Amino acid sequence: MDGGFRRGSDVLKGLAYGASLVGLGRPILFGLAAEEGGGVRDMVLSITRELKRLMTMVGAPDPAHVPKDILIAD
């Protein structure tokens, strides 16, 4: 899944929809433009930390087991 993913919460939603992979193109480019390799590393670590925190909050033991019922459907 790719397109518009910028935060760990976006990644969590993609996983809940059934994605096995989520692309993070734009945040990586922002990190690269800001601080080259260190900026990319910091961006990936930030998104990963947020994703881990949110997975704990919804009770998902790993990315493959993010429950679909965390999504709110209208």
Rosetta constraint file for C-alpha pairs under 8 A:
AtomPair CA 1 CA 14 HARMONIC 6.95 0.50
AtomPair CA 1 CA 19 HARMONIC 5.89 0.50
AtomPair CA 1 CA 20 HARMONIC 7.71 0.50
AtomPair CA 1 CA 21 HARMONIC 5.93 0.50
AtomPair CA 1 CA 22 HARMONIC 4.78 0.50
AtomPair CA 1 CA 23 HARMONIC 6.20 0.50
AtomPair CA 2 CA 22 HARMONIC 5.65 0.50
AtomPair CA 2 CA 23 HARMONIC 4.65 0.50
AtomPair CA 2 CA 24 HARMONIC 7.07 0.50
AtomPair CA 3 CA 23 HARMONIC 7.12 0.50
AtomPair CA 3 CA 24 HARMONIC 7.77 0.50
AtomPair CA 4 CA 24 HARMONIC 7.92 0.50
AtomPair CA 4 CA 26 HARMONIC 7.85 0.50
AtomPair CA 5 CA 10 HARMONIC 5.34 0.50
AtomPair CA 5 CA 11 HARMONIC 6.45 0.50
AtomPair CA 5 CA 22 HARMONIC 7.70 0.50
AtomPair CA 5 CA 23 HARMONIC 7.10 0.50
AtomPair CA 5 CA 24 HARMONIC 5.81 0.50
AtomPair CA 5 CA 26 HARMONIC 7.98 0.50
AtomPair CA 6 CA 10 HARMONIC 6.47 0.50
AtomPair CA 6 CA 11 HARMONIC 7.92 0.50
AtomPair CA 6 CA 24 HARMONIC 6.63 0.50
AtomPair CA 6 CA 26 HARMONIC 7.29 0.50
AtomPair CA 6 CA 27 HARMONIC 5.83 0.50
AtomPair CA 6 CA 47 HARMONIC 7.94 0.50
AtomPair CA 7 CA 11 HARMONIC 6.60 0.50
AtomPair CA 7 CA 47 HARMONIC 5.62 0.50
AtomPair CA 7 CA 50 HARMONIC 7.53 0.50
AtomPair CA 8 CA 12 HARMONIC 6.20 0.50
AtomPair CA 8 CA 47 HARMONIC 4.73 0.50
AtomPair CA 8 CA 48 HARMONIC 6.46 0.50
AtomPair CA 8 CA 49 HARMONIC 7.64 0.50
AtomPair CA 8 CA 50 HARMONIC 4.98 0.50
AtomPair CA 8 CA 51 HARMONIC 4.33 0.50
AtomPair CA 8 CA 54 HARMONIC 7.70 0.50
AtomPair CA 9 CA 13 HARMONIC 6.30 0.50
AtomPair CA 9 CA 50 HARMONIC 7.21 0.50
AtomPair CA 9 CA 51 HARMONIC 6.35 0.50
AtomPair CA 9 CA 54 HARMONIC 7.11 0.50
AtomPair CA 10 CA 14 HARMONIC 6.31 0.50
AtomPair CA 11 CA 15 HARMONIC 6.24 0.50
AtomPair CA 11 CA 22 HARMONIC 6.41 0.50
AtomPair CA 11 CA 51 HARMONIC 7.05 0.50
AtomPair CA 12 CA 16 HARMONIC 6.16 0.50
AtomPair CA 12 CA 51 HARMONIC 6.44 0.50
AtomPair CA 12 CA 54 HARMONIC 7.54 0.50
AtomPair CA 12 CA 55 HARMONIC 7.40 0.50
AtomPair CA 12 CA 66 HARMONIC 7.39 0.50
AtomPair CA 13 CA 17 HARMONIC 6.25 0.50
AtomPair CA 13 CA 71 HARMONIC 7.12 0.50
AtomPair CA 14 CA 18 HARMONIC 6.62 0.50
AtomPair CA 14 CA 19 HARMONIC 5.58 0.50
AtomPair CA 14 CA 22 HARMONIC 6.81 0.50
AtomPair CA 15 CA 19 HARMONIC 4.79 0.50
AtomPair CA 15 CA 20 HARMONIC 6.59 0.50
AtomPair CA 15 CA 21 HARMONIC 7.72 0.50
AtomPair CA 15 CA 22 HARMONIC 7.71 0.50
AtomPair CA 15 CA 63 HARMONIC 6.80 0.50
AtomPair CA 15 CA 64 HARMONIC 7.45 0.50
AtomPair CA 15 CA 66 HARMONIC 6.28 0.50
AtomPair CA 16 CA 66 HARMONIC 5.38 0.50
AtomPair CA 16 CA 67 HARMONIC 5.77 0.50
AtomPair CA 16 CA 68 HARMONIC 4.62 0.50
AtomPair CA 16 CA 69 HARMONIC 7.81 0.50
AtomPair CA 16 CA 70 HARMONIC 7.23 0.50
AtomPair CA 16 CA 71 HARMONIC 7.15 0.50
AtomPair CA 17 CA 68 HARMONIC 6.31 0.50
AtomPair CA 18 CA 68 HARMONIC 7.78 0.50
AtomPair CA 20 CA 64 HARMONIC 7.35 0.50
AtomPair CA 24 CA 28 HARMONIC 6.37 0.50
AtomPair CA 25 CA 29 HARMONIC 6.38 0.50
AtomPair CA 26 CA 30 HARMONIC 6.18 0.50
AtomPair CA 27 CA 31 HARMONIC 6.20 0.50
AtomPair CA 27 CA 43 HARMONIC 6.88 0.50
AtomPair CA 28 CA 32 HARMONIC 6.14 0.50
AtomPair CA 28 CA 40 HARMONIC 5.46 0.50
AtomPair CA 28 CA 43 HARMONIC 6.77 0.50
AtomPair CA 28 CA 44 HARMONIC 7.49 0.50
AtomPair CA 29 CA 33 HARMONIC 6.05 0.50
AtomPair CA 29 CA 40 HARMONIC 7.53 0.50
AtomPair CA 30 CA 34 HARMONIC 6.10 0.50
AtomPair CA 30 CA 39 HARMONIC 7.88 0.50
AtomPair CA 30 CA 40 HARMONIC 7.79 0.50
AtomPair CA 31 CA 35 HARMONIC 6.07 0.50
AtomPair CA 31 CA 36 HARMONIC 6.53 0.50
AtomPair CA 31 CA 37 HARMONIC 7.67 0.50
AtomPair CA 31 CA 38 HARMONIC 7.68 0.50
AtomPair CA 31 CA 39 HARMONIC 4.14 0.50
AtomPair CA 31 CA 40 HARMONIC 4.46 0.50
AtomPair CA 31 CA 41 HARMONIC 7.77 0.50
AtomPair CA 31 CA 42 HARMONIC 7.43 0.50
AtomPair CA 31 CA 43 HARMONIC 5.98 0.50
AtomPair CA 32 CA 36 HARMONIC 4.04 0.50
AtomPair CA 32 CA 37 HARMONIC 6.00 0.50
AtomPair CA 32 CA 38 HARMONIC 7.69 0.50
AtomPair CA 32 CA 39 HARMONIC 5.50 0.50
AtomPair CA 32 CA 40 HARMONIC 5.32 0.50
AtomPair CA 33 CA 39 HARMONIC 7.70 0.50
AtomPair CA 34 CA 39 HARMONIC 6.04 0.50
AtomPair CA 35 CA 39 HARMONIC 4.37 0.50
AtomPair CA 35 CA 40 HARMONIC 7.46 0.50
AtomPair CA 36 CA 40 HARMONIC 6.54 0.50
AtomPair CA 37 CA 41 HARMONIC 6.25 0.50
AtomPair CA 38 CA 42 HARMONIC 6.09 0.50
AtomPair CA 39 CA 43 HARMONIC 6.07 0.50
AtomPair CA 40 CA 44 HARMONIC 6.18 0.50
AtomPair CA 41 CA 45 HARMONIC 6.10 0.50
AtomPair CA 42 CA 46 HARMONIC 6.02 0.50
AtomPair CA 43 CA 47 HARMONIC 6.24 0.50
AtomPair CA 44 CA 48 HARMONIC 6.02 0.50
AtomPair CA 45 CA 49 HARMONIC 6.02 0.50
AtomPair CA 46 CA 50 HARMONIC 6.27 0.50
AtomPair CA 47 CA 51 HARMONIC 6.09 0.50
AtomPair CA 48 CA 52 HARMONIC 6.12 0.50
AtomPair CA 49 CA 53 HARMONIC 6.19 0.50
AtomPair CA 50 CA 54 HARMONIC 6.17 0.50
AtomPair CA 51 CA 55 HARMONIC 6.01 0.50
AtomPair CA 52 CA 56 HARMONIC 6.25 0.50
AtomPair CA 53 CA 57 HARMONIC 6.42 0.50
AtomPair CA 54 CA 58 HARMONIC 6.35 0.50
AtomPair CA 55 CA 59 HARMONIC 5.97 0.50
AtomPair CA 55 CA 60 HARMONIC 4.98 0.50
AtomPair CA 55 CA 61 HARMONIC 7.11 0.50
AtomPair CA 55 CA 62 HARMONIC 7.43 0.50
AtomPair CA 55 CA 63 HARMONIC 7.79 0.50
AtomPair CA 55 CA 66 HARMONIC 7.20 0.50
AtomPair CA 56 CA 60 HARMONIC 6.04 0.50
AtomPair CA 56 CA 61 HARMONIC 7.26 0.50
AtomPair CA 58 CA 66 HARMONIC 7.82 0.50
AtomPair CA 58 CA 67 HARMONIC 7.87 0.50
AtomPair CA 58 CA 70 HARMONIC 7.18 0.50
AtomPair CA 59 CA 66 HARMONIC 7.88 0.50
AtomPair CA 60 CA 65 HARMONIC 5.64 0.50
AtomPair CA 60 CA 66 HARMONIC 5.01 0.50
AtomPair CA 60 CA 67 HARMONIC 6.90 0.50
AtomPair CA 61 CA 65 HARMONIC 6.46 0.50
AtomPair CA 61 CA 66 HARMONIC 7.70 0.50
AtomPair CA 62 CA 66 HARMONIC 6.98 0.50
